[in-house]
């Protein structure tokens, strides 16, 4: 998130402690560096108490990010919190663990033994996506220049439902984004629509294995086949048509191999040249680790790799970040050897069963329509019938009173007319807790039906509020949020959304 400078005359500028400790006997500045030191215990207590105002991570069903790990993993992360993963010579064993993770993931994603794939750890899938995008852009540009063709107008094709980091990549690195619009009944990329956008300036096509909006897998194999047919039709590599397919498997990369190993989405498909995955999502590691893997070393242009020798020895580096903690890499390796294929399969099966049970129980409630029932990612997505006297925003707002964080948002272009509620099932949401969630949803619905929320006044009295718009109470509460599920601030939620929106990642 982006923090802004706070004028000292517009907000409380001091924290006033309530504990009768010497170190807490005077106010502490909030936005100015204190002149005096304080006892460690006092500083801890101040911060500990403020953080108690955050949502309970165990009840945060908005995030895909891991909120539970083994105690042994917690201990390993604490022991390695002071290690810098970039210091290869100083911490060679940490580098060895990263190498092992890259090898395990490459093989998990269908890489053949004859392929000399490469990969790296990243801070998350956002960095991984930027690196994959840069590799596609440089590879395309090099091929165009070698053929004596213009290379100043690169574009990338993807569904309007992609995560916001893809929009960041396109904007930061000057690539034209071509978004395949959704429809009120299709919430993932359309294959024919995507192929129609591809031309000689396309650096790559993106397929998403697990949309953040609904948890659905995009048809990667169909995209691969259609893209191959298009390139062959235009003469293939010899004619400069060799458009790669990148798979954004941020969420699904640690789910599909264990629940649907027969599904073709990875390096078993000829056009899939790179894959990113978030270790801190269903890889079951705390926030701060992602991975990007290339099918062949040739898929990563050499000019993007830097040789760094001032840390002791010479080492190849490719990343937007440099220094970073080693703890998450260690934790990822811990999970891989601790769980193995059997452990990951058991966990994903359990999550999938809970998600499908939730979808079945929610689908029985009057007025609820299931959009996604946990058949791909263990995610449940629902919308409300038109005759329901409240919106998904109101239902989300009501559930917060019980501590549940369940996001409500509109779909991406051109399906903004559909507003949904999404429940992400992660390790830590037991069947017992899911049963409690169902009970709280039922209670919230009963309350909203008996006391329908007041609809906000429209800007134009001739135009009524949009269907499924939040009530005045919900809009007022949400307006104070630092970020919201949509691309625009929630205070704009009643306005016509004329550009691609984003779901919470």
C-alpha positions in Angstrom: 0.0 0.0 0.0 1.0 3.6 -0.5 1.3 5.8 2.7 1.1 9.6 2.6 2.6 12.3 4.7 0.2 13.3 7.4 -0.1 17.0 8.3 0.6 17.4 12.0 -2.3 19.8 12.5 -5.0 17.5 11.0 -4.8 14.3 13.1 -3.9 13.1 16.6 -0.1 13.3 16.6 0.7 11.4 19.8 0.1 8.1 21.3 -0.9 8.5 24.9 -0.1 5.3 26.9 -2.3 4.1 29.7 0.2 1.9 31.5 1.9 3.1 34.7 5.4 2.2 33.5 8.3 4.6 33.6 8.8 4.2 29.9 5.1 5.1 29.2 4.7 8.1 31.5 4.6 10.6 28.6 3.0 10.8 25.2 4.8 9.3 22.2 4.8 11.2 18.9 3.1 9.3 16.0 4.6 11.0 13.0 7.8 12.6 14.3 10.8 10.6 15.5 10.7 10.6 19.3 13.5 12.5 21.0 13.8 10.0 23.8 14.2 6.2 23.9 11.9 3.8 25.7 12.1 0.4 27.3 11.7 -2.5 24.8 8.7 -3.8 26.8 7.0 -0.4 26.5 7.5 -0.2 22.8 6.2 -3.7 22.3 3.1 -3.1 24.4 2.2 0.1 22.5 2.5 -1.7 19.1 0.9 -4.9 20.3 -2.2 -3.1 21.5 -2.6 -1.1 18.3 -2.3 -4.2 16.2 -5.2 -5.7 18.2 -7.4 -3.5 16.1 -6.6 -5.4 13.0 -8.9 -8.2 11.8 -8.3 -11.7 13.1 -6.3 -13.4 10.3 -8.1 -16.7 11.1 -11.4 -15.0 10.1 -10.0 -13.2 7.1 -11.7 -15.1 4.2 -10.8 -12.3 1.8 -7.1 -13.2 1.5 -5.5 -16.1 -0.3 -2.4 -15.6 1.8 -1.3 -18.2 4.4 -2.2 -17.4 8.0 -1.1 -20.7 9.6 2.1 -22.6 9.7 3.6 -25.4 11.9 5.4 -24.3 15.0 8.6 -25.8 13.6 8.3 -23.6 10.5 7.7 -20.6 12.8 10.9 -21.5 14.6 12.9 -21.8 11.4 11.7 -18.5 10.2 12.7 -16.8 13.5 16.1 -18.4 13.3 16.7 -17.2 9.8 15.1 -13.7 10.1 18.5 -12.1 10.2 19.8 -13.7 7.0 19.9 -11.8 3.7 19.0 -14.2 0.9 21.1 -12.2 -1.6 24.4 -13.0 0.3 25.3 -16.1 -1.6 28.8 -16.5 -0.3 27.8 -15.8 3.3 24.8 -18.1 3.3 25.5 -20.7 0.7 23.1 -23.2 2.2 20.2 -20.9 1.9 21.0 -20.6 -1.8 21.1 -24.4 -1.9 17.6 -24.5 -0.5 16.4 -22.1 -3.1 18.0 -24.3 -5.9 16.2 -27.3 -4.5 12.8 -25.5 -4.4 13.2 -24.3 -8.0 14.0 -27.9 -9.1 11.1 -29.4 -7.2 8.6 -26.8 -8.6 9.9 -27.1 -12.2 9.3 -30.9 -12.1 6.0 -30.4 -10.3 5.0 -28.2 -13.2 5.7 -30.8 -15.8 9.2 -29.8 -16.9 11.0 -32.6 -18.8 14.4 -33.9 -17.8 15.7 -32.8 -21.2 14.8 -29.2 -20.5 17.3 -26.9 -18.9 14.8 -24.7 -17.1 15.7 -21.9 -14.7 13.9 -20.0 -12.0 14.2 -17.8 -8.9 12.5 -17.0 -5.7 10.8 -13.6 -5.6 9.1 -11.5 -2.9 5.7 -12.7 -4.3 3.9 -13.3 -7.5 3.8 -9.6 -8.3 7.6 -9.5 -8.7 7.5 -12.9 -10.4 5.0 -11.6 -12.9 7.1 -8.5 -13.6 10.2 -10.7 -14.3 8.2 -13.1 -16.5 6.8 -10.1 -18.4 10.2 -8.6 -18.9 11.5 -11.8 -20.2 8.7 -12.0 -22.8 9.2 -8.4 -23.8 13.0 -8.7 -24.2 12.7 -12.0 -26.1 10.1 -10.5 -28.5 12.1 -7.3 -29.0 15.3 -9.3 -29.8 13.6 -11.4 -32.3 12.0 -8.4 -34.0 15.3 -6.5 -34.2 17.1 -9.5 -35.6 14.5 -9.7 -38.4 14.8 -6.0 -39.0 11.2 -5.3 -37.9 9.8 -2.5 -35.7 10.0 -3.3 -32.0 8.4 -0.1 -30.4 4.8 -1.2 -29.9 4.7 -4.4 -27.7 1.4 -5.6 -26.4 0.3 -8.4 -24.1 -3.1 -10.2 -24.2 -4.9 -11.2 -21.0 -8.4 -11.4 -19.5 -9.9 -8.4 -17.8 -10.0 -10.5 -14.6 -6.2 -10.6 -14.1 -4.7 -9.4 -10.9 -3.6 -5.7 -10.6 0.1 -6.6 -10.9 -0.4 -7.3 -14.6 -1.7 -3.8 -15.1 1.3 -2.5 -13.2 3.7 -4.5 -15.4 2.1 -3.1 -18.6 2.2 0.5 -17.3 5.6 0.4 -15.6 7.4 -1.3 -18.6 5.5 0.4 -21.4 3.6 -2.5 -22.9 0.1 -2.1 -24.3 -2.3 -4.2 -22.3 -5.1 -5.9 -24.3 -7.8 -7.0 -22.0 -10.4 -9.6 -23.1 -13.7 -8.3 -21.7 -15.8 -10.6 -19.5 -19.5 -11.1 -19.9 -22.3 -11.3 -17.3 -22.0 -15.1 -17.6 -18.3 -15.6 -18.3 -15.9 -14.4 -15.7 -12.6 -15.7 -17.2 -10.8 -15.2 -20.5 -12.5 -16.2 -23.7 -10.2 -18.2 -26.0 -11.5 -16.9 -29.3 -11.7 -13.4 -28.0 -8.1 -13.6 -26.8 -6.7 -15.0 -30.1 -8.4 -12.3 -32.0 -6.3 -9.7 -30.1 -3.0 -11.3 -30.9 -0.8 -9.8 -33.6 2.9 -9.7 -34.6 3.5 -7.2 -31.7 2.2 -9.5 -29.0 4.9 -10.4 -26.6 2.7 -13.1 -24.9 -0.7 -14.3 -23.8 -1.5 -14.8 -20.1 -3.7 -17.6 -18.8 -4.7 -17.6 -15.1 -4.8 -20.8 -13.1 -7.2 -19.6 -10.5 -8.9 -16.2 -11.0 -8.8 -13.9 -7.9 -12.5 -13.0 -8.7 -14.0 -16.5 -8.6 -11.3 -19.1 -8.2 -11.9 -20.5 -11.6 -9.2 -21.9 -13.9 -8.9 -20.5 -17.3 -8.7 -22.9 -20.3 -4.9 -23.0 -20.6 -4.8 -26.0 -22.9 -7.4 -24.5 -25.2 -5.4 -21.2 -25.3 -2.2 -23.2 -26.1 -3.8 -25.0 -29.0 -5.4 -21.9 -30.4 -2.2 -19.9 -30.1 -0.2 -22.7 -31.8 -2.7 -22.8 -34.7 -2.5 -19.0 -35.1 1.3 -18.9 -35.1 1.4 -21.8 -37.6 -1.1 -20.1 -39.8 1.2 -17.0 -40.0 4.3 -19.0 -40.8 5.6 -19.8 -37.3 9.0 -19.0 -36.0 10.5 -18.4 -39.5 8.0 -15.6 -40.0 8.4 -14.1 -36.6 5.3 -15.7 -35.1 6.3 -17.4 -31.9 4.0 -16.0 -29.2 4.5 -17.6 -25.8 2.0 -18.5 -23.2 2.6 -17.5 -19.6 0.6 -19.1 -16.8 -0.2 -17.0 -13.8 -0.5 -19.9 -11.3 -0.2 -17.6 -8.3 -3.1 -19.4 -6.6 -3.5 -22.6 -8.5 0.1 -23.7 -8.9 0.0 -25.5 -5.5 -3.6 -26.8 -6.0 -4.0 -28.3 -9.5 -0.9 -30.6 -9.3 -2.4 -32.3 -6.3 -6.2 -32.2 -7.0 -6.3 -32.6 -10.8 -2.8 -33.9 -11.9 -4.3 -34.9 -15.2 -5.2 -31.3 -16.1 -2.9 -29.9 -18.8 -1.9 -26.3 -17.9 1.9 -26.4 -17.4 5.1 -27.2 -19.2 3.6 -30.2 -20.7 1.9 -27.8 -23.1 4.4 -26.6 -25.9 3.6 -22.9 -25.7 3.9 -22.5 -21.9 7.3 -20.9 -21.5 7.0 -19.5 -18.0 4.9 -20.0 -14.8 4.7 -18.0 -11.6 3.3 -19.3 -8.4 2.9 -17.8 -4.9 4.5 -19.7 -2.1 2.6 -17.6 0.3 -0.8 -18.7 -1.0 -1.6 -22.4 -1.3 2.2 -23.0 -1.0 1.4 -22.6 2.7 4.1 -20.1 3.6 3.6 -16.8 5.4 3.6 -13.6 3.2 6.7 -12.8 1.3 7.6 -15.5 -1.2 6.8 -16.3 -4.8 8.5 -18.2 -7.6 8.9 -17.8 -11.4 10.1 -20.8 -13.5 11.1 -20.7 -17.2 10.8 -23.8 -19.4 14.2 -23.4 -20.9 17.1 -21.2 -20.1 16.7 -19.6 -23.6 13.3 -18.3 -22.5 15.1 -15.9 -20.1 17.2 -13.5 -22.2 20.8 -13.2 -21.0 20.7 -9.4 -21.1 18.3 -9.4 -18.1 20.8 -11.3 -15.9 23.3 -9.3 -13.9 26.6 -10.7 -12.6 27.2 -9.4 -9.1 30.7 -9.7 -7.6 30.8 -7.3 -4.7 29.2 -9.7 -2.2 32.1 -12.1 -2.5 32.4 -14.2 -5.7 30.4 -13.7 -8.9 26.7 -14.6 -8.9 23.9 -14.3 -11.5 21.0 -12.1 -10.3 17.7 -11.4 -11.9 15.1 -9.6 -9.8 13.5 -6.3 -9.1 14.4 -6.6 -5.4 17.9 -7.1 -4.2 18.2 -7.6 -0.4 15.4 -9.7 1.1 14.9 -12.0 4.0 15.8 -15.7 3.7 13.1 -16.9 6.1 10.3 -17.4 3.6 12.6 -19.4 1.2 13.6 -21.6 4.1 9.9 -22.0 5.1 9.0 -23.0 1.5 11.6 -25.7 1.5 10.4 -26.9 4.9 6.9 -27.3 3.6 8.0 -29.1 0.5 10.0 -31.8 2.3 7.7 -31.9 5.4 4.5 -32.3 3.4 5.6 -33.9 0.2 3.1 -34.8 -2.5 1.0 -36.8 0.0 0.7 -34.0 2.5 -0.1 -31.3 0.0 -2.7 -33.6 -1.6 -4.4 -34.3 1.7 -4.5 -30.6 2.6 -5.9 -29.5 -0.7 -8.5 -32.3 -0.7 -9.6 -31.2 2.7 -9.9 -27.6 1.7 -11.7 -28.5 -1.5 -14.2 -30.6 0.5 -14.8 -27.7 2.9 -15.3 -25.3 0.0 -17.8 -27.6 -1.8 -19.7 -28.2 1.5 -19.9 -24.4 2.0 -21.2 -23.9 -1.5 -23.8 -26.6 -1.1 -25.0 -25.1 2.2 -25.0 -21.6 1.0 -26.8 -22.6 -2.2 -29.7 -23.9 -0.1 -30.4 -20.4 1.3 -33.1 -18.4 -0.4 -31.8 -15.6 -2.6 -28.3 -16.9 -2.9 -26.9 -17.9 -6.3 -23.6 -19.8 -6.4 -21.2 -18.5 -9.1 -18.2 -20.7 -8.2 -18.5 -23.8 -6.0 -14.9 -24.6 -5.2 -14.5 -27.0 -8.2 -11.2 -25.4 -9.2 -9.6 -23.4 -6.3 -11.2 -24.0 -2.9 -13.1 -20.8 -3.3 -16.8 -20.1 -3.0 -18.2 -17.1 -4.9 -21.9 -16.1 -4.7 -24.3 -13.4 -5.8 -27.8 -12.4 -4.7 -31.0 -12.8 -6.6 -32.5 -9.6 -8.0 -35.4 -9.6 -5.6 -33.3 -9.6 -2.4 -33.8 -6.3 -0.6 -30.1 -5.9 0.3 -26.8 -6.2 -1.5 -23.7 -8.3 -1.1 -22.0 -5.2 0.2 -24.5 -5.1 3.1 -24.1 -8.8 3.8 -20.3 -8.4 3.9 -20.8 -5.4 6.2 -23.0 -7.4 8.5 -20.6 -10.4 8.7 -17.9 -8.0 9.9 -19.8 -7.5 13.1 -19.0 -11.1 13.9 -15.4 -10.7 12.9 -15.6 -12.3 9.4 -13.8 -10.6 6.6 -15.7 -11.6 3.4 -15.1 -9.2 0.5 -17.9 -7.9 -1.8 -16.9 -6.4 -5.1 -18.0 -6.0 -8.7 -16.7 -8.1 -11.6 -14.2 -6.8 -14.1 -15.1 -5.2 -17.5 -17.6 -5.9 -19.0 -19.4 -7.7 -16.2 -19.5 -4.9 -13.7 -23.3 -5.4 -13.4 -22.5 -8.6 -11.3 -21.6 -8.0 -7.7 -20.4 -11.0 -5.7 -19.2 -12.2 -2.3 -16.1 -14.4 -2.2 -15.0 -16.9 0.5 -11.4 -18.2 0.3 -11.0 -21.5 2.1 -7.5 -21.8 3.5 -5.8 -24.1 6.0 -7.1 -23.0 9.3 -10.7 -22.8 8.3 -12.0 -26.0 9.7 -15.3 -27.6 9.0 -16.4 -26.5 12.5 -15.5 -22.9 11.7 -17.2 -23.2 8.3 -20.3 -24.3 10.1 -20.1 -21.2 12.3 -19.8 -19.1 9.2 -22.9 -20.6 7.7 -24.8 -19.8 11.0 -23.6 -16.2 10.9 -24.6 -15.8 7.2 -28.1 -17.1 8.0 -28.3 -14.7 11.0 -27.1 -11.8 8.8 -29.6 -12.6 6.1 -32.5 -12.8 8.6 -31.5 -9.5 10.1 -31.2 -7.8 6.7 -34.5 -9.1 5.5 -36.3 -8.0 8.7 -34.6 -4.6 8.7 -33.7 -3.8 5.1 -30.8 -1.3 4.9 -31.5 2.2 3.7 -30.4 2.7 0.1 -28.1 5.6 -0.6 -29.6 8.7 -2.2 -28.7 8.7 -6.0 -26.9 11.7 -7.4 -29.7 12.1 -9.9 -33.2 11.7 -8.4 -34.4 10.5 -11.8 -32.0 7.6 -11.6 -32.4 5.0 -8.8 -29.4 3.4 -7.1 -27.7 0.6 -9.0 -28.8 -2.9 -8.2 -26.7 -4.5 -5.5 -25.2 -1.2 -4.5 -24.2 -1.0 -0.8 -26.5 0.6 1.7 -25.7 4.0 3.1 -24.3 2.3 6.2 -22.1 -0.1 4.3 -20.8 2.6 2.0 -20.0 4.9 5.0 -18.1 2.2 6.8 -16.2 1.0 3.7 -15.3 4.6 2.7 -12.8 4.6 5.5 -10.9 1.6 4.2 -7.3 2.1 3.0 -7.9 -0.2 0.0 -11.0 -1.8 -1.4 -11.6 -4.8 -3.7 -12.2 -2.6 -6.7 -9.8 -0.6 -8.7 -11.4 2.6 -7.4 -12.0 3.7 -3.9 -15.3 2.3 -2.5 -16.7 5.8 -2.3 -16.9 5.5 -6.1 -18.8 2.2 -5.9 -22.1 3.8 -7.0 -20.5 5.4 -10.1 -20.3 3.6 -13.4 -17.1 1.7 -13.5 -15.6 2.3 -16.9 -12.3 0.5 -16.6 -11.0 -2.8 -15.4 -11.5 -3.4 -11.7 -9.5 -5.7 -9.4 -10.5 -8.2 -6.7 -8.5 -8.4 -3.4 -5.4 -10.6 -3.9 
